[in-house]
Amino acid sequence: MKAIVFDGIQKVECRTVKDPGIEKEDDIIVRVTSTAICGSDLHLVHGLVKGMYDGYILGHETMGIVEEAGKGVKNLKKGDRVVIPFPVACGHCEFCDRGEYSQCDNSNDYGEAGGLFGYSKYHGNYAGGQAEYIRVPYANIGPKKVPEGLTDEQVLFVTDVLPTSYWGTEIADVKAGDTVVVLGCGPIGLMTIKWCILKGAGRIIAVDRVGYRLAHARGYGVETLNFEEYEQVGEQIKEMTHGGAHCVIDCVGLDGKISVVEKIETALKLQGGSKSAIETASQCIRKTGTVALVGVYGNKYNNFPLGNFFSKNISLKMGQCPATRYVDLMLQKIQNGEFDATDIITHTLSLEEGSHAYSIFDKKEDNCIKVILKP
């Protein structure tokens, strides 16, 4: 089959690789009909996540048709159309029993957190879905049948974007009337804005530096700030909001702009990635507010603004979304016409165009917000 694979730092390639097969009784094999590139895929390609190796198949936003099912699969059969949430979860450990599927105790032999599709050896070493076929383990728990009448474009983002953005508003405790700051206007940030609107947030301020993404956010009727235009955008927001926001949701993670000092520290392995989004959050959060980190982070961070958070009695919440918990809810909202995420789709390309797709998404070219790939 054809698949998009890691080909070294800042390189991906569409190659012919071995087809997956049933390995355990509760596996299914899915013929992929649509898959997408996520901002956190760029962390892998940039070398910011350990455990990558040549030929590793990328991708964790995937849906398709069941081609084969192991004899232990109870709820799915050949021909069923399914979406596949990105956590790999057993469904019966302590954490799965509590609905914390991204922390499954049995799906990752290489690290403490649960397994993830297409996210390196140290997140379970599961081949991703930017391919013609994908093996899905624990198929009685993760994949869900798609309701009749819904297109791939309508439901594909149930695999990650929609649950993660919704969960971000939940752990940030967004309430009606709140002032909310959303850091980052990529796909997760834009959908976070939409959920905040539906929850009745009183004021929403979106922060980014890419003009067309800010314009897209303004299309939702919210305020925007280009952080390049301010020495300290966090302090600017604090002043604008007369003391800060009730909730800040960081949808940036390792994609944050890295200062010269941070680049030196990263090179010296003193820290990884950028603290700029976290620092902005520490400045613009209101006393007793909540900061949610849903952008992916890793490694250690020096000079973390702990004192700023501590002094204002801030609640910090973070992590990988337990997306499986929210799939049914997301599908219901889409089917009922309560939520539509298709406006963020800017490009639909083939797997063979994967290298180009990654390039324009990474470099913010051609007004690219979200790419769907069709095997």
C-alpha positions as CSV (number, residue, x, y, z in Angstrom):
1,M,0.0,0.0,0.0
2,K,1.0,3.7,-0.2
3,A,1.6,5.7,3.0
4,I,3.1,8.9,4.1
5,V,6.2,8.2,6.2
6,F,8.8,10.0,8.2
7,D,11.9,10.5,6.0
8,G,14.1,12.4,8.4
9,I,13.9,15.8,10.0
10,Q,11.6,18.1,8.0
11,K,11.0,15.4,5.4
12,V,8.0,13.2,4.6
13,E,7.6,10.9,1.6
14,C,4.8,8.9,0.1
15,R,6.2,5.3,-0.2
16,T,5.0,1.8,-0.9
17,V,5.0,-0.1,2.4
18,K,3.7,-3.5,3.6
19,D,-0.1,-3.8,4.1
20,P,-1.2,-4.2,7.7
21,G,-2.8,-7.4,8.8
22,I,-4.9,-8.8,11.7
23,E,-2.6,-9.4,14.7
24,K,-5.0,-9.9,17.5
25,E,-8.6,-11.1,17.8
26,D,-10.0,-7.6,18.4
27,D,-8.2,-5.9,15.5
28,I,-9.8,-4.5,12.4
29,I,-8.3,-3.4,9.1
30,V,-9.7,-0.2,7.7
31,R,-9.5,1.0,4.2
32,V,-8.8,4.7,4.6
33,T,-11.2,7.0,2.7
34,S,-10.0,10.3,4.3
35,T,-7.2,11.4,6.6
36,A,-5.8,14.7,7.7
37,I,-2.6,16.5,8.7
38,C,-2.6,17.8,12.3
39,G,-0.4,20.6,13.7
40,S,1.0,18.0,16.2
41,D,2.2,16.0,13.2
42,L,4.6,18.8,12.5
43,H,6.2,18.3,15.9
44,L,7.2,14.8,14.7
45,V,8.5,16.0,11.4
46,H,10.5,18.8,13.2
47,G,12.2,16.3,15.5
48,L,10.5,17.6,18.7
49,V,9.1,14.2,19.7
50,K,11.4,11.3,20.4
51,G,11.0,7.8,19.0
52,M,10.7,8.7,15.3
53,Y,12.5,6.5,12.7
54,D,12.8,6.2,9.0
55,G,9.7,4.8,7.4
56,Y,7.3,5.4,10.3
57,I,3.8,5.9,9.0
58,L,2.3,9.2,10.1
59,G,-1.2,10.4,10.9
60,H,-3.8,10.2,13.7
61,E,-6.9,11.7,12.1
62,T,-8.4,8.9,10.1
63,M,-11.6,7.3,8.9
64,G,-12.7,4.7,6.4
65,I,-14.4,1.3,5.6
66,V,-13.8,-1.9,7.6
67,E,-12.1,-4.4,5.3
68,E,-11.5,-7.2,7.8
69,A,-12.4,-7.8,11.4
70,G,-10.8,-10.2,13.9
71,K,-13.1,-12.9,15.4
72,G,-13.2,-11.1,18.7
73,V,-14.7,-7.9,17.2
74,K,-18.3,-7.6,18.4
75,N,-19.7,-4.3,17.2
76,L,-18.3,-3.9,13.7
77,K,-18.2,-5.9,10.5
78,K,-16.7,-5.7,7.0
79,G,-18.3,-2.8,5.1
80,D,-19.0,-0.6,8.1
81,R,-17.9,3.0,7.8
82,V,-16.0,4.2,10.9
83,V,-14.2,7.1,12.4
84,I,-11.1,6.3,14.5
85,P,-10.4,8.5,17.5
86,F,-6.6,9.1,17.9
87,P,-6.0,7.4,21.4
88,V,-5.4,3.7,21.4
89,A,-7.2,2.4,24.4
90,C,-8.0,-1.1,25.8
91,G,-11.3,-0.1,27.4
92,H,-10.9,-2.1,30.6
93,C,-8.0,-0.7,32.6
94,E,-8.4,1.7,35.6
95,F,-8.1,4.8,33.3
96,C,-10.3,3.6,30.5
97,D,-12.9,2.7,33.1
98,R,-12.9,6.4,34.1
99,G,-13.1,7.6,30.5
100,E,-9.5,8.7,30.5
101,Y,-8.7,6.9,27.3
102,S,-5.6,8.8,26.4
103,Q,-4.0,7.4,29.6
104,C,-4.7,3.8,28.9
105,D,-2.5,1.5,31.0
106,N,-2.3,-1.3,28.4
107,S,-1.7,0.3,25.0
108,N,1.8,1.6,25.3
109,D,4.8,-0.6,26.1
110,Y,7.3,2.3,25.6
111,G,6.0,5.1,27.8
112,E,3.7,6.0,30.7
113,A,0.9,7.7,28.7
114,G,-1.5,5.7,26.6
115,G,-0.9,4.8,22.9
116,L,-1.6,7.1,20.0
117,F,-1.9,6.4,16.4
118,G,0.9,7.6,14.2
119,Y,2.8,9.3,17.0
120,S,6.2,7.6,17.3
121,K,7.6,4.5,19.0
122,Y,7.3,6.1,22.4
123,H,3.6,6.6,22.0
124,G,3.0,2.9,21.4
125,N,4.6,2.5,18.0
126,Y,1.3,2.2,16.2
127,A,1.3,2.9,12.4
128,G,-0.7,6.0,11.5
129,G,-3.6,6.5,9.2
130,Q,-2.0,8.7,6.4
131,A,-2.1,5.5,4.3
132,E,-4.4,3.3,2.2
133,Y,-5.0,1.0,5.1
134,I,-4.6,1.0,8.9
135,R,-4.7,-1.7,11.6
136,V,-6.9,-0.6,14.5
137,P,-6.4,-2.6,17.7
138,Y,-9.0,-2.8,20.5
139,A,-11.7,-2.3,17.9
140,N,-14.5,-2.9,20.4
141,I,-13.6,0.4,22.1
142,G,-12.2,3.0,19.7
143,P,-13.7,3.1,16.2
144,K,-17.3,4.2,15.8
145,K,-19.8,3.7,13.0
146,V,-20.7,6.9,11.1
147,P,-24.4,7.7,10.9
148,E,-26.0,7.5,7.5
149,G,-26.1,10.6,5.3
150,L,-22.9,12.3,6.7
151,T,-19.9,13.0,4.5
152,D,-16.3,12.3,5.3
153,E,-15.7,16.0,5.5
154,Q,-18.4,16.4,8.1
155,V,-17.2,13.7,10.5
156,L,-13.4,13.3,9.9
157,F,-12.6,15.8,12.6
158,V,-14.4,13.7,15.2
159,T,-11.1,11.8,15.4
160,D,-9.2,14.7,17.1
161,V,-10.0,18.3,16.3
162,L,-13.5,18.4,17.6
163,P,-13.0,16.4,20.8
164,T,-9.8,18.2,21.6
165,S,-11.2,21.6,21.2
166,Y,-14.4,20.8,23.1
167,W,-12.4,19.2,25.9
168,G,-10.2,22.3,26.1
169,T,-13.3,24.4,26.9
170,E,-14.4,21.8,29.4
171,I,-11.2,21.7,31.4
172,A,-10.8,25.5,31.1
173,D,-14.3,25.7,32.7
174,V,-15.7,28.1,30.2
175,K,-19.0,29.5,31.4
176,A,-21.6,31.9,30.0
177,G,-20.4,35.5,30.2
178,D,-16.7,34.6,30.7
179,T,-13.8,36.4,29.0
180,V,-11.8,33.7,27.1
181,V,-8.4,34.0,25.4
182,V,-7.6,31.4,22.7
183,L,-3.9,31.2,21.9
184,G,-3.5,30.0,18.3
185,C,-5.9,30.1,15.4
186,G,-5.0,26.8,13.7
187,P,-7.7,24.1,13.4
188,I,-7.9,23.4,17.1
189,G,-8.0,27.1,18.1
190,L,-10.7,27.9,15.5
191,M,-12.9,25.1,16.7
192,T,-12.2,26.1,20.3
193,I,-13.6,29.6,19.5
194,K,-16.7,28.0,18.0
195,W,-17.3,25.9,21.2
196,C,-16.8,29.0,23.4
197,I,-19.4,30.9,21.3
198,L,-21.9,28.0,21.8
199,K,-21.2,28.0,25.5
200,G,-22.1,31.7,25.7
201,A,-18.7,33.2,26.5
202,G,-19.1,37.0,26.9
203,R,-15.8,38.0,25.2
204,I,-13.4,35.9,23.1
205,I,-10.0,37.2,22.1
206,A,-8.0,35.1,19.6
207,V,-4.2,35.4,19.3
208,D,-2.0,34.4,16.4
209,R,0.5,36.0,14.0
210,V,-0.8,34.5,10.7
211,G,-3.0,37.0,8.9
212,Y,-5.3,34.7,7.1
213,R,-5.9,32.6,10.3
214,L,-6.7,35.7,12.2
215,A,-9.1,36.8,9.5
216,H,-10.8,33.4,9.7
217,A,-11.3,33.9,13.4
218,R,-12.7,37.3,12.9
219,G,-15.3,35.7,10.6
220,Y,-16.7,34.1,13.7
221,G,-17.3,37.6,15.2
222,V,-14.5,37.6,17.8
223,E,-11.7,39.9,18.6
224,T,-8.2,39.1,17.4
225,L,-4.7,40.2,18.2
226,N,-1.5,39.7,16.2
227,F,1.1,39.0,18.8
228,E,3.9,40.3,16.5
229,E,2.5,43.8,17.0
230,Y,3.0,43.8,20.8
231,E,6.1,43.6,23.0
232,Q,4.0,41.7,25.6
233,V,0.7,40.6,24.1
234,G,-0.2,39.1,27.5
235,E,0.1,42.4,29.3
236,Q,-1.9,44.1,26.5
237,I,-4.8,41.6,27.0
238,K,-4.6,42.1,30.7
239,E,-5.1,45.8,30.2
240,M,-7.8,45.4,27.6
241,T,-9.8,43.1,29.9
242,H,-9.2,45.1,33.1
243,G,-7.4,42.4,35.0
244,G,-7.3,39.5,32.6
245,A,-9.3,36.7,31.2
246,H,-11.3,34.1,33.2
247,C,-10.0,31.3,31.0
248,V,-7.0,31.0,28.7
249,I,-6.8,28.0,26.3
250,D,-3.4,27.3,24.8
251,C,-3.9,25.7,21.4
252,V,-0.2,26.3,20.4
253,G,2.1,23.9,22.2
254,L,5.4,23.2,20.6
255,D,4.5,25.4,17.6
256,G,5.0,28.5,19.7
257,K,7.4,31.2,18.4
258,I,10.9,30.5,19.8
259,S,13.1,33.4,20.9
260,V,16.8,33.5,20.3
261,V,17.6,32.6,23.9
262,E,15.2,29.7,23.7
263,K,16.8,28.4,20.5
264,I,20.2,28.5,22.3
265,E,18.8,26.7,25.3
266,T,17.1,24.1,23.1
267,A,20.4,23.5,21.3
268,L,22.1,23.0,24.6
269,K,19.2,20.6,25.6
270,L,18.3,22.8,28.5
271,Q,14.7,22.9,27.3
272,G,12.5,21.9,24.4
273,G,10.1,24.0,22.3
274,S,8.9,27.5,23.2
275,K,7.4,28.9,26.4
276,S,5.9,32.0,24.7
277,A,2.3,30.8,24.8
278,I,2.6,29.7,28.4
279,E,4.2,33.1,29.3
280,T,1.4,34.9,27.5
281,A,-1.1,32.8,29.5
282,S,0.6,33.6,32.8
283,Q,0.3,37.4,32.0
284,C,-3.2,37.6,30.7
285,I,-5.0,35.1,33.1
286,R,-7.2,36.8,35.7
287,K,-6.7,36.0,39.4
288,T,-8.3,32.6,40.3
289,G,-8.7,31.8,36.6
290,T,-8.0,28.6,34.7
291,V,-5.4,27.9,32.0
292,A,-5.9,24.9,29.8
293,L,-3.0,23.5,27.7
294,V,-4.3,21.4,24.8
295,G,-1.4,22.2,22.4
296,V,1.2,19.3,22.6
297,Y,4.2,19.9,24.8
298,G,7.2,17.7,25.6
299,N,10.5,17.6,27.4
300,K,11.6,20.0,30.2
301,Y,11.1,23.7,30.4
302,N,13.3,26.2,32.2
303,N,12.1,29.5,33.6
304,F,8.5,28.2,33.6
305,P,6.4,31.1,35.0
306,L,5.2,29.1,38.0
307,G,5.4,32.1,40.3
308,N,3.0,34.0,38.2
309,F,0.5,31.2,38.3
310,F,1.0,30.5,42.0
311,S,0.6,34.2,43.1
312,K,-2.8,34.5,41.4
313,N,-4.2,31.1,42.5
314,I,-4.5,29.9,38.9
315,S,-5.7,26.4,38.0
316,L,-3.6,24.7,35.4
317,K,-5.1,21.8,33.4
318,M,-3.5,20.0,30.5
319,G,-2.8,16.8,28.5
320,Q,-3.9,14.7,25.6
321,C,-7.7,14.7,25.1
322,P,-9.4,11.4,25.9
323,A,-11.1,11.8,22.5
324,T,-12.9,8.4,22.6
325,R,-15.1,9.7,25.4
326,Y,-16.6,12.4,23.1
327,V,-17.0,10.7,19.7
328,D,-20.7,9.9,20.2
329,L,-21.5,13.4,21.4
330,M,-19.6,14.9,18.5
331,L,-21.4,12.7,16.0
332,Q,-24.8,13.6,17.5
333,K,-24.1,17.3,17.3
334,I,-23.1,17.1,13.7
335,Q,-26.0,14.9,12.8
336,N,-28.4,17.4,14.5
337,G,-26.9,20.3,12.7
338,E,-25.6,21.9,15.9
339,F,-21.9,22.0,14.8
340,D,-20.1,22.2,11.5
341,A,-16.3,22.1,11.2
342,T,-16.0,22.0,7.4
343,D,-15.2,25.7,7.1
344,I,-11.6,25.0,8.2
345,I,-10.9,22.7,5.2
346,T,-8.8,24.6,2.7
347,H,-7.1,21.8,0.8
348,T,-8.0,18.3,-0.4
349,L,-5.1,16.4,-1.9
350,S,-3.9,12.9,-2.6
351,L,-1.5,10.8,-0.6
352,E,1.0,11.2,-3.4
353,E,0.9,15.0,-2.8
354,G,1.7,14.4,0.9
355,S,5.1,16.1,0.9
356,H,3.6,19.2,-0.7
357,A,0.7,19.1,1.7
358,Y,3.0,19.0,4.7
359,S,5.1,21.9,3.2
360,I,2.2,24.3,2.7
361,F,0.7,23.5,6.1
362,D,4.0,23.9,7.9
363,K,5.0,27.1,6.1
364,K,1.5,28.7,6.3
365,E,1.4,29.0,2.5
366,D,-1.6,29.2,0.1
367,N,-3.9,30.2,3.1
368,C,-3.6,26.7,4.3
369,I,-5.6,25.9,7.5
370,K,-6.5,22.3,7.2
371,V,-5.5,19.6,4.6
372,I,-7.5,16.5,4.0
373,L,-5.7,13.6,2.2
374,K,-7.6,11.1,0.0
375,P,-5.9,7.8,-0.6
